[in-house]
């Protein structure tokens, strides 16, 4: 079965102190809650690769590409976990996966179509009750209209998952408004990840 997170996340716990089980469970699609000023909390994870080393990050991924986010298309919730409420009741809360549509600008590792929008899922997002955002440490949720470097994993159903620390890389302030392949290839971020792909390191699973 294909790896579903950053390839090899050993464990994941939220600030709630509840272990997030990485087993497949039933999930229901939800309508994205109305945006509001809510806090963001880190999802803490242990990895068997060094997420601060781009060579290892890209070596573990199936695809590395630069893409522009054209749409945020809702959030689904998987892997339901029982969480005790203040009144003593138990509520099953799922892990958030935010769905996006992406226009690929440039491929760095393996080839994705550049002539149409692609659907991706990003692990992290707004909680089911709308009370907070949960995002992996050293990671960000992309904004519509902006360009990022993504590392993605192919799932069993053929879909693309972007998950884990440093799986979504923003461009700096000077180049954040770029949106053409020519502009992208002239950036420091692109050069870093191009070199990383050329020198990628694959971490063997135990």
Secondary structure, DSSP 8 states (H G I E B T S, - for coil): ----SSS-EEEEE-TT--B---S----EEE--------EEEEEEEEESS-TT-HHHHHHH-SEEEEEEEEEEEEEEEEEEEEEE-TTS-EEEEEEEEEEEEEEEEEEEES---SSSEEEEEEEBEE-TTSSEEEEETT-----TT-EEEEEEEE-TTS-EEE-STTSEEE--TTTTT--SHHHHHTSHHHHHHHHHHHT-------
